[in-house]
Amino acid sequence: GINAEYGQKQNEKLIFLINNFDLIVSVINERGCGGEDAERFESLLQKSSMTYAQLELNTHFEKLITFVRQHTSLADNPTASPQVNRPDKDKEFVEGILREFSESWEKSIVQIYSGVMQHFSNFKNGMTIFTECFKTLLTYYKLFLDIIKQYY
């Protein structure tokens, strides 16, 4: 579909930018030419890497991430009534997310890792990006569990 094509193009663009920003940062550091330019490219590399990590997670864990984003305000407000924004189907939906996550998380992590290793020639940069993906996933999962404990 159109969204899949758009997502793929965004992904390819990010991979291109990350690899080029990484190369620029490496050359600047090799030459000892730090300063404002180096900081700007480091920042661009970091922002692009975070965006890539988020895109990858959305590809593999969209339901979990969407649920957490929709309910985080509830999770942050322990005094909220458990009935707030919780129709009966939510419990079944949450069970579906749990089931889907438990069945696919390992495979998804392997796919993310493989993609990162394939797309980023600088191993250190690739591992930084993969680590960011994993840390962000853990944060979403912890929030998901917090929401479940608090409201279900």
N, C-alpha and C positions, 0 to 999 in steps of 0.2 A: 504494500500500500504506500500511499504518499508519506505517511508519518514514518514508516520504516526507512524509506529512501532518504527522507530528511535527516533522520537520526544517523544513518550510515554516513551521509555526507558530512554532518557535524563531527562525527567520530574521526573520519579521515582528515578533516581540517585540523582537528585538535592534535592528532598524531603528528601531522606535518609540523605544526607550530611547536609542539613540545620538543620534537627532535631538533628542530632548528634553534630554538631558544637554548636547549641544552648544549648544542655545539658552540653557539656564541658565548655562553657562560664559560665553557671549557677553554676556549681560545683566550678570552679575557683573563681568566685565572692563570693560564700558562704563561702569558706575557706579563703578568703582574700589573695589569692595567685596571685595577679595581676602581672604586669611586662610584659616582652617580650612575653612570651607564651600566656598570656591573650590577648595581642594586636594582635598576629598572628591569634588566633582563632576568635577574633572579626572581623578581616579583612576578613578571609575566610567565616564567616557567612554573612557578608555584601555583598561580591562579589557573593556568591551563591544565596543570596536572590535577588540581582539585576538581575542575569541571569534568575532565575525562573520568576520574574516579566516580563522580556522581552519575555520569551517563552510563557507565558500566554497571553500577549497582542498580540503576533504574531499569536497565535491560533485563537483569536477572531476578530482581527482588521488588518489582514495581508495586505489587499489592501490599506487601509489608511496609514499604516506605510511604506509600500513599496513606495507609491507615494510620501510621505513626504521625505523619504530618497533620492529618485531620484531627487527631485526638490529643496531640501534645498539650494543647492548652488545658484540656481536662486533666492530663497527668500532672501538670504543674500546679493544679489547684485542688489540693486534697480535701478542701471543704465543699467541693461541688457535689451535688446529689448524684448518686450512681445512675439515676434515671436520665440524666441530661444526654440528649442526642443518642439514645440507645434504643432503637426499635428492636423488636424480638429477633429479627433476622440477623442482627449484628453478631449474636453468639455463634450462629451457624457460619457466618462469614469469617469470624475470627478463627473458628475451628478449621475452616478451609485454608486460611492463611498458614496456620500452624502445620497442618498436614502437608501442604505444598512445600513449605520451608523445610520440614524434616525430611521430605523425600528428595529434595533437589539441592540443598545447600552445598554438599560436598562437590557434586558435579559442577555447580555454578562457580565455586571457588577455583576449581581446576581450569575451567574455561576462561575465567578472568586472568588467572596466572599465565595460561598459555598465550592468550592474546597480548598480554603485557610483554612477555618474553619475545613474542614474534614481532611486535611493533616498535619496540624501543631497543636500539642496538647497545646503548649504554646500560650495562647490567645494573650499576648502582642507581641510576635514574629509574630504571624499570622496577627495581625492588622498592624504591621510595614510593612510586606510584601504587604498586601492589599493596604495600603496607598501609597506605592511605585508604585504599579500597577496603581493606580488611578492618582497619580501625573504625571507619565510618559505618561499615556493616554491623560491627559489634555495638556501636553506639545506638543504631536504630533497633537492633534486637533487644538490647537492654531496656530501651524506652518501651518497646512493644511488650516485654514481660512486665514492666512496671504498670503499664496501662491495664494489662490482663489482671494482675494481682489486685489492683485498686478497684476495678469496675466489674469484674466477672467472677 
